[in-house]
Every structure is written in structure tokens, then in C-alpha cells.
């Protein structure tokens, strides 16, 4: 799957698949840093009550949040986005549904911190209309790392893990069958000493990738998506 510039709603995978791939990286990167002191700036992928986050502490940050049954919102910014600088101004919330976190998004807009907004409802991704002369909205640079499975596998960086194939772990996550026991076995078999298993298990619970704590229709739609 290729993300065009600027992105089109159809360039994004199903949100359950996007959530699974992003969530898996958040689980693998989870540490206790910032859990008790939220002011600590996080980098990489992580999850909290506000959803999944990506931040390279440089040119790109993104959030993917569930906002109800079958509803998701994806928003963020990459330095490649021309949306907030376009003249005349582009209304990134044009046509947006009422259930989006409008107050938060407007705060970001007022601070020139937002590059684009996509939302998912009734089985379809949508966004505001763009003018024909817009070159890029940053979606490609921000989300392509999750669209290509090979990129996700490379980002997992499991190292020497006792012969467990990264693709097997990713398959489990995409089926929402990454159980705590499977995660514990992965860490036990790994030669890495940097894993923070308690933090990983907390992140796993928040993502719902074990099949627990999420709506049954979300898990079943993820199974169909794979």
C-alpha cells in the first residue's frame, strides 16, 4: 500500500490494523519512564489514556485514538506538511463529525501545531477537502512506517529472541492474540536486557492486543482485516 502526497483517505489501512501495528511497537518500547511523571517528554511509540502516540522529538508527532464503537481519529504533524502554511487557509476540520476532540484540535490549530486530521466512521476514512495545489499533508512521512509490514518488522528490532520470528509476533498482534504469556515468553527468550516487562504488560493491556478490554467487533474486524 502506498500513501500519496497529499494523502488520500483510501491510502490508510483499516484502523484496527493500524492500531495493532502501532500498538505492538508501543508495547515493545514500553518503559516506566514518564508513567509517574507525565511531564517527561516521550519519544518513539507509546500508549496512554489518550490513545497511541508517535513522536521523534524532532519533525513528526502523531496520535491515533479510539473515540467510540467503530470510530477513530488520527491527527498529527510532519515537517513535510504544507497544510498549515497554505494560502488561503485550509480548514482541517471542514466536514468533521461532532464526536472528534474539537477543543483539543482547535488548541493545536491555534498554536500552529497540527498538520492534518483524518477520521474513521461507518467503515471509511475521511478528511477535509484539500485544494489542488497542495503538495503534501505529511501523512506519507508520518504513517508509511505502519502501512508497510516490512517496515514494522524492521522497527520491532527483537534481536536474538530464541528463534521467535518477528512476523509471528506481528501476526499475533494483528489478530489481537498477543497474550501476556506470549509476551513473557518473548522477553524470557531474548538476549536483550533492556526489556521492561511490567511496563510492557501494562501497555499490552491498554492496547487491547491480547483480545481483552476491547469490543468484540473490533477484534473480529481485525481478524478479517488480516
NUGU-301021 format. One line per 3 residues: number of its first residue (from 1); their letters; for each residue x, y, z of C-alpha. Coordinates in nm, 3 decimals. Each point is the difference from the previous one (the first is absolute). Last residue first. Layout:
NUM = a = X Y Z  ...
***
This chain:
226 = xxx = -0.558 -0.975 0.816  -0.297 0.237 -0.015  -0.244 -0.277 0.090
223 = xxx = 0.182 -0.065 0.326  0.009 0.373 0.070  -0.376 0.016 -0.057
220 = xxx = -0.044 -0.278 0.255  0.208 0.182 0.262  -0.184 0.328 -0.049
217 = xxx = -0.339 -0.176 0.000  0.084 -0.161 0.335  0.050 0.340 0.158
214 = xxx = 0.336 0.040 0.169  0.117 -0.081 0.353  0.142 -0.338 -0.081
211 = xxx = 0.102 -0.119 -0.346  0.368 -0.006 0.096  0.055 0.303 -0.224
208 = xxx = -0.222 0.209 0.226  0.241 0.292 -0.028  -0.035 0.099 0.365
205 = xxx = 0.056 -0.356 0.124  0.310 -0.038 -0.216  0.135 0.329 0.133
202 = xxx = -0.032 -0.128 0.357  0.170 -0.325 -0.104  0.284 0.192 -0.163
199 = xxx = 0.046 0.215 0.310  0.028 -0.312 0.216  0.236 -0.160 -0.255
196 = xxx = 0.250 0.285 -0.027  0.228 -0.148 -0.267  0.354 0.140 -0.006
193 = xxx = 0.189 -0.324 0.065  -0.020 -0.136 -0.353  0.090 -0.366 -0.049
190 = xxx = -0.365 -0.080 -0.056  -0.166 -0.328 0.100  -0.145 0.137 0.324
187 = xxx = -0.129 0.313 -0.178  -0.180 -0.201 -0.265  -0.140 -0.241 0.257
184 = xxx = -0.138 0.289 0.207  -0.164 0.145 -0.310  -0.159 -0.332 -0.089
181 = xxx = -0.127 -0.038 0.357  -0.142 0.353 -0.002  -0.198 -0.096 -0.312
178 = xxx = 0.058 0.144 -0.346  -0.319 -0.134 -0.156  -0.146 0.318 -0.149
175 = xxx = 0.028 -0.157 -0.347  0.232 0.282 -0.109  0.202 -0.049 0.318
172 = xxx = 0.039 -0.373 -0.057  0.111 0.059 -0.359  0.255 0.256 0.121
169 = xxx = 0.148 -0.251 0.245  0.020 -0.262 -0.274  0.156 0.253 -0.239
166 = xxx = 0.268 0.072 0.258  0.099 -0.369 -0.014  0.065 -0.161 0.339
163 = xxx = 0.337 -0.174 -0.027  0.114 0.056 0.357  -0.035 0.376 -0.016
160 = xxx = 0.339 0.122 -0.123  -0.093 0.351 -0.114  -0.365 0.096 0.028
157 = xxx = 0.039 0.315 -0.211  -0.374 0.072 -0.034  0.076 0.285 -0.243
154 = xxx = 0.112 -0.246 -0.267  -0.325 -0.196 0.032  -0.205 0.320 -0.023
151 = xxx = 0.186 0.110 -0.313  -0.064 -0.340 -0.156  -0.369 0.035 0.083
148 = xxx = -0.021 0.322 -0.208  -0.289 0.217 0.122  0.146 0.061 0.345
145 = xxx = 0.322 0.178 -0.107  -0.200 0.172 -0.276  -0.190 0.193 0.267
142 = xxx = 0.193 0.321 0.064  0.198 0.051 -0.318  -0.302 -0.090 -0.213
139 = xxx = -0.254 0.196 0.205  0.203 0.322 -0.011  -0.267 0.210 -0.173
136 = xxx = 0.182 0.040 -0.330  0.002 0.203 -0.322  -0.322 0.201 0.030
133 = xxx = -0.080 0.154 -0.341  -0.324 -0.190 -0.045  -0.155 0.145 0.314
130 = xxx = -0.068 -0.251 0.280  -0.336 -0.134 0.122  -0.021 -0.089 0.371
127 = xxx = 0.071 -0.361 0.091  -0.169 -0.338 -0.017  0.073 -0.366 0.076
124 = xxx = -0.288 -0.238 -0.060  -0.169 -0.294 0.175  -0.290 0.200 0.145
121 = xxx = 0.243 0.238 0.174  0.370 0.077 -0.023  0.160 0.341 0.040
118 = xxx = 0.301 0.170 -0.156  0.161 0.325 0.122  0.301 0.181 -0.144
115 = xxx = 0.306 0.211 0.084  -0.072 0.129 0.349  0.228 0.205 0.225
112 = xxx = -0.078 0.348 -0.127  -0.094 0.098 0.358  -0.356 0.091 -0.098
109 = xxx = -0.028 -0.330 -0.187  0.119 -0.198 0.302  -0.256 0.171 0.222
106 = xxx = -0.264 -0.063 -0.265  0.087 -0.371 0.000  -0.030 -0.025 0.378
103 = xxx = -0.337 0.176 0.004  -0.127 -0.199 -0.298  0.067 -0.345 0.145
100 = xxx = -0.196 -0.161 -0.290  -0.356 -0.110 0.079  -0.163 0.289 -0.185
97 = xxx = 0.101 -0.133 -0.340  0.253 0.182 -0.223  -0.130 0.157 -0.320
94 = xxx = 0.265 0.272 0.011  0.230 -0.073 0.293  0.328 0.059 -0.184
91 = xxx = -0.126 0.339 -0.119  0.266 0.094 -0.255  0.126 0.359 0.003
88 = xxx = 0.027 0.186 -0.330  0.292 -0.031 -0.006  0.157 -0.321 0.128
85 = xxx = 0.231 0.010 0.301  -0.205 -0.234 0.220  -0.041 -0.250 -0.281
82 = xxx = 0.355 -0.015 -0.136  0.094 -0.317 0.186  0.359 -0.120 -0.045
79 = xxx = 0.083 0.097 0.358  -0.228 -0.277 0.116  -0.309 0.062 0.206
76 = xxx = -0.269 -0.172 0.193  -0.350 -0.142 -0.015  -0.170 -0.334 -0.028
73 = xxx = -0.355 -0.039 0.134  -0.182 -0.328 0.047  -0.361 -0.114 0.010
70 = xxx = -0.139 -0.354 -0.027  -0.139 0.012 0.355  0.122 0.317 0.162
67 = xxx = 0.282 0.251 -0.021  0.298 -0.229 -0.048  0.315 0.209 -0.031
64 = xxx = 0.297 0.015 -0.237  0.250 0.275 0.082  0.289 0.132 -0.206
61 = xxx = 0.332 0.187 0.034  0.263 0.081 -0.263  0.297 0.231 -0.049
58 = xxx = 0.207 -0.027 0.314  -0.081 -0.173 0.325  -0.065 -0.314 -0.208
55 = xxx = -0.357 -0.019 0.125  -0.260 -0.271 -0.055  -0.304 -0.041 0.221
52 = xxx = -0.276 -0.254 0.051  -0.309 0.105 0.193  -0.089 0.268 0.255
49 = xxx = -0.001 -0.241 0.295  0.362 -0.083 -0.074  0.196 -0.172 -0.274
46 = xxx = 0.357 0.025 -0.122  0.208 0.021 -0.317  0.336 0.179 -0.029
43 = xxx = 0.075 0.296 0.223  -0.149 0.101 0.332  0.038 0.339 0.161
40 = xxx = -0.004 -0.024 0.380  -0.293 0.209 0.123  -0.198 -0.321 0.056
37 = xxx = 0.209 -0.083 0.309  -0.135 -0.329 0.133  -0.019 -0.172 -0.338
34 = xxx = 0.268 0.223 -0.154  0.268 -0.267 -0.008  -0.147 -0.335 0.110
31 = xxx = 0.094 -0.146 -0.337  -0.197 -0.117 -0.302  0.188 -0.039 -0.329
28 = xxx = -0.133 -0.348 -0.080  -0.353 0.095 0.104  0.000 0.324 -0.200
25 = xxx = 0.136 -0.190 -0.301  -0.290 -0.245 0.030  -0.246 0.286 0.032
22 = xxx = 0.111 0.156 -0.326  -0.048 -0.328 -0.183  -0.328 -0.086 0.174
19 = xxx = -0.145 0.352 -0.025  0.072 0.019 -0.374  -0.167 -0.337 -0.045
16 = xxx = -0.304 0.105 0.205  -0.005 0.332 -0.186  -0.040 -0.174 -0.337
13 = xxx = 0.295 0.097 -0.217  0.053 0.361 -0.109  0.044 0.100 -0.365
10 = xxx = -0.378 0.007 -0.052  -0.022 0.321 0.200  0.232 0.172 -0.247
7 = xxx = 0.338 0.137 0.093  0.160 0.305 -0.154  0.223 -0.152 -0.120
4 = xxx = -0.101 -0.362 -0.048  0.025 -0.281 0.250  0.087 -0.329 -0.166
1 = x = -0.132 -0.344 0.095
***
